[in-house]
Amino acid sequence: MATLPDLVSTDVAELTAAVCDVASVSGEEGTLADAIEAALAAHGHLEVLRDGDTVVARTRLGRDRRVVVAGHIDTVPVKDNLPTWRRTTADGTEELWGRGAVDMKGGVAVALHLAAALTAPRWDVTWVFYDHEEVEADLNGLGRLVRVHPDWVRGDLAVLGEPTAGGIEGGCNGTLRAEVRTTGRTAHSARAWRGENAIHKAAEVLARLSAYEAGEVEVDGLVYRESLGAVAVRGGIAMNMVPDECVVTVNYRFAPSRSTAGAEAHVREVFDGFDVTVTDLAGGARPGLDDPLVTGFVAAVTAVTGGVPGPKYGWTDVARFAELGVPAVNFGPGDPMLAHADDERVPVDQVRTCAAALRAWLAGEAPERGD
Amino acid sequence: MATLPDLVSTDVAELTAAVCDVASVSGEEGTLADAIEAALAAHGHLEVLRDGDTVVARTRLGRDRRVVVAGHIDTVPVKDNLPTWRRTTADGTEELWGRGAVDMKGGVAVALHLAAALTAPRWDVTWVFYDHEEVEADLNGLGRLVRVHPDWVRGDLAVLGEPTAGGIEGGCNGTLRAEVRTTGRTAHSARAWRGENAIHKAAEVLARLSAYEAGEVEVDGLVYRESLGAVAVRGGIAMNMVPDECVVTVNYRFAPSRSTAGAEAHVREVFDGFDVTVTDLAGGARPGLDDPLVTGFVAAVTAVTGGVPGPKYGWTDVARFAELGVPAVNFGPGDPMLAHADDERVPVDQVRTCAAALRAWLAGEAPERGD
């Protein structure tokens, strides 16, 4: 049983370290979820709900609008990078290093802190801390809530605390996964000429991937960069057998202006002549920066951070809200380029600035730097 | 506890079926080894020895020469092909179908029958029935005997009952396994351009394999066909990560005139520029058909079978004897092209002919067809 420090009085950067130090690789979020549930339950202005390893806390102030602030509590596997540690760079920036520092326990800590601290926010707020974001889409805790408890995630605007380096990122690319399969005929490898080697046939699949040039697509004023690459390859039966199957799994990230059908057609065209099976396909979300609710959020936050909105490359759960017709943006501490990297780290001041900006918007008060 | 039928009076094809029907996948040879030990112990002219699941039976007649007849009792996994069944082909050939029929319980049955039947062979004979041939080389039962009981396998000529379709196959190709590794830099696949895809780099490895043209090499009058191919490929960390490593495992089968160092140098040359790790390397064995002992064996056997010696492609334990300086050949029933195939089957007359030919040589008597 892990315990989190006091959510209100603890510095939010320190709170980030504490949240990171309770390891929560996808599928093993139980301990952290318990700690979050216990910490939030101590605050009487919140109704705390639980489903699996997802914890939801919400105010019931009768405001006419409700904001959803959501973040996933799982991480990719730990790679000798926990517990967290602090380092000061040559230019004096203090950083927090370790698994989850970027993706996305900084955002989780900001939400935990504000959930506890803001007893009377300007709008009703639903705080969502969910499981299984870093794995197959059908395990996603937010997706589960949408199916099982849709009222827990309803709102007029959603903010996802995914890493944006404190900037506002609108929309997101779509994502498609497909298996490109080659087949052959097995034989004992001592008489390899009797078989047909499926792995050798995959040479052309890899050659096309290697030569592929990804596009850049402008949507609602933001430029989305696409990509197509292998994420896995497997083939082989035994060390003395000619393999009769080889599967290259590819991941295509496509601009939100492209439909899912269009994305699939493109991948099938790239691998024309090969057996292609789409295993996972989720459309992107347009930036939505013309929505008045989003505009208000952008104005309040950029007043603190000084930034301008940009595109989100990664597919995020913003797209789940987009599907429900809820405008949604990404806003959180941490350089998204460092997400999943073994050396992920976040400048501690960035965590504090994000907390201050979000507080400014939710509380409608003038924040102090270093909140 | 399984029991084998009487080794002397039972038709050797029927005995093959009985030996097959006691399943003995590598690592699970105990039941069959027990049955073999019990069956041989009933014959007073044999000294029966046991080590693990290897059974050795030998005559001690004081002859001036000793022959070793050896065969492995394990098989690759059963694939819905036991118990055995008989089928007669359109051209009237009676076949025994099932796991082990080819590799190599026909040879085992021939040896069991002659071990029991030949109470006074022309030379002393050591009959070796060993375990763990179909798996990693360091588990091999014959290799274990060489280390632990070298006197059990000493002799002037060794005959391995591996499937040769009743022909004599001299020597064997060598085998080398190597991992060809490409490395890159991981990143989230949503921002693939930040990483370096190791799987894409393997395109060139597969292209070289695909274009590779294997040689044919003449050694002591026999032509050995070589091959080089992938037996496995693996790469990928997670479905949303740019992979930082890809490993292609290749298997090179090389003529016995090539040294192990020469084989390794060749593979390194083919994959020049890539990281190559040799994981398994065993030299071949020259045919040795100029050795007088082998010549005598060839003459006696081909007088019965009518065949001519050919090369052995697969690496077999002939090479273990070659290392000890003991000339060795492969001779046994069953089409080697069907070894490990789910539809392996042996013409029953071929089993009988092999028994007759081996008997002719060992007994120095005129055999009858259908012995």
Interface residues (C-beta under 8 A of the other chain):
Chain A: V76 E134 E136 N173 T175 R177 H188 S189 A190 R191 A192 W193 R194 N197 I199 H200 K201 A202 A203 L206 A207 L209 S210 A214 R225 S227 L228 G229 A230 V231 A232 V233 R234 G235 G236 I237 A238 M239 N240 M241 V242 P243 C246 V248 T249 N251 R253 D280 Y313 G314 W315 P336 M337 A339 H340 A341 D342
Chain B: N173 T175 R177 T186 A187 H188 S189 A190 R191 A192 W193 R194 N197 I199 H200 K201 A202 A203 L206 A207 L209 S210 A214 R225 S227 L228 G229 A230 V231 A232 V233 R234 G235 G236 I237 A238 M239 N240 M241 V242 P243 C246 V248 T249 N251 R253 D280 Y313 G314 W315 P336 M337 A339 H340
